[in-house]
Amino acid sequence: MVDISGQFERKLEAIMCYTSQFEGKTEAGELFPNGQSLPELIRTSCANYGSWIRTAYGEPFFVDETLEVRDIVKMGVKSI
């Protein structure tokens, strides 16, 4: 996860520039599966990801390659 708390409102503002693509749709199956508007859905989703890393907002970060970790203690995460 990546902490996007400092840029979340800017991200949401940028997404809302494309309102014409989803305006008026609140229950469009896969687009809004729980009936939330897109801004609400994005806020809820990012808040959920943020809770995983103890920040206000987060975003998943996926890689297809293997990442090298030189010092696991400096990663800032705890294992179970």
MDAnalysis code that builds the backbone (N, CA, C; Angstrom):
import MDAnalysis as mda
import numpy as np

u = mda.Universe.empty(240, n_residues=80, atom_resindex=np.repeat(np.arange(80), 3), trajectory=True)
u.add_TopologyAttr("name", ["N", "CA", "C"] * 80)
u.add_TopologyAttr("resid", np.arange(1, 81))
u.add_TopologyAttr("resname", ["MET", "VAL", "ASP", "ILE", "SER", "GLY", "GLN", "PHE", "GLU", "ARG", "LYS", "LEU", "GLU", "ALA", "ILE", "MET", "CYS", "TYR", "THR", "SER", "GLN", "PHE", "GLU", "GLY", "LYS", "THR", "GLU", "ALA", "GLY", "GLU", "LEU", "PHE", "PRO", "ASN", "GLY", "GLN", "SER", "LEU", "PRO", "GLU", "LEU", "ILE", "ARG", "THR", "SER", "CYS", "ALA", "ASN", "TYR", "GLY", "SER", "TRP", "ILE", "ARG", "THR", "ALA", "TYR", "GLY", "GLU", "PRO", "PHE", "PHE", "VAL", "ASP", "GLU", "THR", "LEU", "GLU", "VAL", "ARG", "ASP", "ILE", "VAL", "LYS", "MET", "GLY", "VAL", "LYS", "SER", "ILE"])
u.atoms.positions = np.array([
    [0.832, -1.176, 0.000],
    [0.000, 0.000, 0.000],
    [0.882, 1.247, 0.000],
    [0.338, 2.289, -0.588],
    [1.029, 3.566, -0.638],
    [0.149, 4.594, 0.063],
    [0.726, 5.386, 0.952],
    [-0.012, 6.442, 1.639],
    [-0.285, 7.581, 0.657],
    [-1.567, 7.828, 0.385],
    [-1.940, 8.922, -0.525],
    [-2.727, 10.004, 0.217],
    [-2.653, 10.004, 1.534],
    [-3.435, 10.932, 2.346],
    [-3.228, 12.386, 1.934],
    [-1.993, 12.774, 1.691],
    [-1.685, 14.154, 1.337],
    [-2.194, 14.565, -0.030],
    [-2.455, 13.603, -0.898],
    [-2.891, 13.892, -2.266],
    [-4.293, 13.385, -2.578],
    [-4.981, 12.847, -1.568],
    [-6.268, 12.226, -1.848],
    [-7.277, 13.187, -2.471],
    [-7.437, 14.365, -1.910],
    [-8.429, 15.319, -2.439],
    [-8.079, 15.715, -3.873],
    [-6.811, 15.851, -4.162],
    [-6.372, 16.181, -5.527],
    [-6.702, 15.031, -6.475],
    [-6.498, 13.794, -6.027],
    [-6.832, 12.614, -6.832],
    [-8.326, 12.596, -7.137],
    [-9.134, 12.822, -6.107],
    [-10.584, 12.815, -6.284],
    [-11.023, 13.934, -7.231],
    [-10.425, 15.092, -7.099],
    [-10.728, 16.220, -7.979],
    [-10.392, 15.872, -9.441],
    [-9.277, 15.204, -9.658],
    [-8.881, 14.810, -11.014],
    [-9.867, 13.794, -11.593],
    [-10.286, 12.838, -10.785],
    [-11.256, 11.839, -11.251],
    [-12.573, 12.504, -11.611],
    [-12.969, 13.480, -10.816],
    [-14.248, 14.142, -11.058],
    [-14.245, 14.988, -12.337],
    [-13.087, 15.194, -12.928],
    [-13.028, 15.873, -14.231],
    [-13.703, 15.039, -15.310],
    [-13.899, 13.750, -15.041],
    [-14.505, 12.831, -15.997],
    [-15.937, 12.471, -15.608],
    [-16.611, 13.395, -14.943],
    [-17.972, 13.156, -14.467],
    [-18.903, 12.692, -15.573],
    [-18.721, 13.175, -16.784],
    [-19.629, 12.799, -17.871],
    [-19.617, 11.307, -18.155],
    [-18.573, 10.611, -17.726],
    [-18.464, 9.182, -17.974],
    [-19.341, 8.358, -17.029],
    [-19.712, 8.936, -15.885],
    [-20.473, 8.172, -14.903],
    [-21.604, 8.959, -14.260],
    [-21.870, 10.151, -14.734],
    [-22.907, 11.011, -14.158],
    [-24.290, 10.355, -14.190],
    [-24.981, 10.414, -13.073],
    [-26.330, 9.881, -12.994],
    [-26.407, 8.381, -12.755],
    [-25.283, 7.712, -12.713],
    [-25.275, 6.268, -12.493],
    [-24.925, 6.001, -11.031],
    [-25.822, 5.346, -10.328],
    [-25.540, 5.028, -8.932],
    [-25.675, 3.539, -8.656],
    [-26.272, 2.813, -9.552],
    [-26.422, 1.377, -9.346],
    [-26.162, 0.649, -10.653],
    [-24.945, 0.799, -11.159],
    [-24.618, 0.235, -12.462],
    [-23.817, -1.054, -12.324],
    [-24.328, -1.966, -11.543],
    [-23.667, -3.263, -11.423],
    [-22.230, -3.174, -10.982],
    [-21.313, -3.515, -11.857],
    [-19.904, -3.560, -11.504],
    [-19.315, -2.181, -11.219],
    [-19.847, -1.135, -11.846],
    [-19.294, 0.195, -11.641],
    [-19.539, 0.687, -10.219],
    [-20.762, 0.553, -9.742],
    [-21.112, 0.959, -8.386],
    [-21.846, -0.189, -7.711],
    [-21.147, -1.231, -7.306],
    [-21.810, -2.441, -6.824],
    [-22.654, -2.261, -5.569],
    [-22.368, -1.266, -4.746],
    [-23.137, -1.104, -3.514],
    [-24.055, 0.112, -3.542],
    [-24.192, 0.742, -4.687],
    [-25.092, 1.882, -4.814],
    [-24.485, 3.216, -4.426],
    [-23.246, 3.241, -3.966],
    [-22.596, 4.508, -3.632],
    [-22.268, 5.275, -4.910],
    [-22.228, 6.588, -4.811],
    [-21.762, 7.382, -5.947],
    [-20.258, 7.135, -6.095],
    [-19.713, 7.453, -7.255],
    [-18.288, 7.209, -7.484],
    [-17.406, 7.917, -6.458],
    [-17.630, 9.201, -6.153],
    [-16.766, 9.842, -5.145],
    [-16.841, 9.144, -3.787],
    [-18.024, 8.738, -3.381],
    [-18.169, 8.029, -2.102],
    [-17.461, 6.680, -2.151],
    [-17.593, 5.985, -3.264],
    [-16.963, 4.681, -3.421],
    [-15.441, 4.793, -3.370],
    [-14.897, 5.796, -4.031],
    [-13.446, 6.008, -4.034],
    [-12.968, 6.363, -2.634],
    [-13.699, 7.250, -1.961],
    [-13.317, 7.652, -0.606],
    [-13.333, 6.439, 0.339],
    [-14.387, 5.637, 0.257],
    [-14.496, 4.446, 1.104],
    [-13.373, 3.461, 0.820],
    [-13.114, 3.213, -0.450],
    [-12.079, 2.265, -0.842],
    [-10.697, 2.726, -0.383],
    [-10.381, 3.979, -0.632],
    [-9.064, 4.499, -0.250],
    [-8.913, 4.574, 1.270],
    [-9.995, 4.862, 1.984],
    [-9.944, 4.862, 3.450],
    [-9.685, 3.444, 3.954],
    [-10.298, 2.461, 3.304],
    [-10.061, 1.071, 3.679],
    [-8.591, 0.700, 3.482],
    [-8.049, 1.000, 2.311],
    [-6.636, 0.694, 2.062],
    [-5.742, 1.452, 3.028],
    [-6.099, 2.684, 3.337],
    [-5.319, 3.468, 4.296],
    [-5.302, 2.837, 5.672],
    [-6.424, 2.246, 6.068],
    [-6.487, 1.607, 7.382],
    [-5.507, 0.441, 7.481],
    [-5.198, -0.192, 6.369],
    [-4.246, -1.311, 6.372],
    [-2.844, -0.852, 6.761],
    [-2.528, 0.418, 6.440],
    [-1.185, 0.937, 6.740],
    [-1.242, 2.069, 7.767],
    [-2.381, 2.175, 8.439],
    [-2.587, 3.156, 9.516],
    [-2.434, 4.592, 9.038],
    [-3.033, 4.891, 7.875],
    [-3.075, 6.257, 7.355],
    [-4.525, 6.564, 6.973],
    [-4.807, 7.817, 6.688],
    [-6.176, 8.196, 6.329],
    [-6.604, 7.566, 5.004],
    [-5.729, 7.619, 4.005],
    [-6.034, 7.073, 2.683],
    [-4.837, 6.329, 2.129],
    [-5.107, 5.244, 1.450],
    [-4.050, 4.453, 0.833],
    [-4.482, 3.960, -0.525],
    [-3.523, 3.447, -1.254],
    [-3.788, 2.906, -2.581],
    [-2.925, 1.654, -2.755],
    [-3.513, 0.589, -3.288],
    [-2.718, -0.626, -3.470],
    [-1.635, -0.417, -4.526],
    [-0.530, -1.063, -4.323],
    [0.606, -0.966, -5.236],
    [1.040, -2.382, -5.549],
    [0.877, -2.779, -6.787],
    [1.196, -4.140, -7.200],
    [2.368, -4.136, -8.168],
    [3.192, -5.145, -8.069],
    [4.294, -5.326, -9.015],
    [4.299, -6.766, -9.505],
    [4.713, -6.959, -10.722],
    [4.809, -8.303, -11.296],
    [6.189, -8.907, -11.083],
    [7.104, -8.101, -10.608],
    [8.477, -8.560, -10.459],
    [8.812, -8.781, -8.992],
    [9.891, -9.428, -8.747],
    [10.372, -9.627, -7.388],
    [11.107, -8.368, -6.935],
    [10.798, -7.916, -5.731],
    [11.475, -6.755, -5.176],
    [12.528, -7.203, -4.174],
    [13.682, -6.570, -4.226],
    [14.735, -6.873, -3.268],
    [14.511, -6.057, -2.002],
    [14.626, -6.696, -0.856],
    [14.543, -6.023, 0.430],
    [15.899, -6.164, 1.095],
    [16.594, -5.042, 1.248],
    [17.936, -5.085, 1.834],
    [17.909, -5.137, 3.359],
    [16.907, -4.523, 3.974],
    [16.814, -4.530, 5.432],
    [15.344, -4.583, 5.822],
    [14.872, -5.748, 6.231],
    [13.454, -5.936, 6.547],
    [13.014, -5.080, 7.730],
    [13.943, -4.740, 8.612],
    [13.612, -3.919, 9.779],
    [13.240, -2.488, 9.350],
    [13.823, -1.997, 8.287],
    [13.561, -0.643, 7.826],
    [12.292, -0.525, 6.979],
    [11.599, -1.632, 6.739],
    [10.401, -1.601, 5.895],
    [9.241, -0.893, 6.586],
    [9.215, -0.825, 7.886],
    [8.162, -0.111, 8.579],
    [6.870, -0.901, 8.734],
    [6.905, -2.179, 8.521],
    [5.716, -3.015, 8.698],
    [6.047, -4.113, 9.703],
    [4.999, -4.620, 10.328],
    [5.186, -5.701, 11.294],
    [4.581, -6.969, 10.738],
    [5.240, -8.062, 10.989],
    [4.670, -9.352, 10.592],
    [3.866, -9.888, 11.766],
    [3.053, -10.874, 11.489],
    [2.189, -11.455, 12.528],
    [2.991, -12.296, 13.476],
])
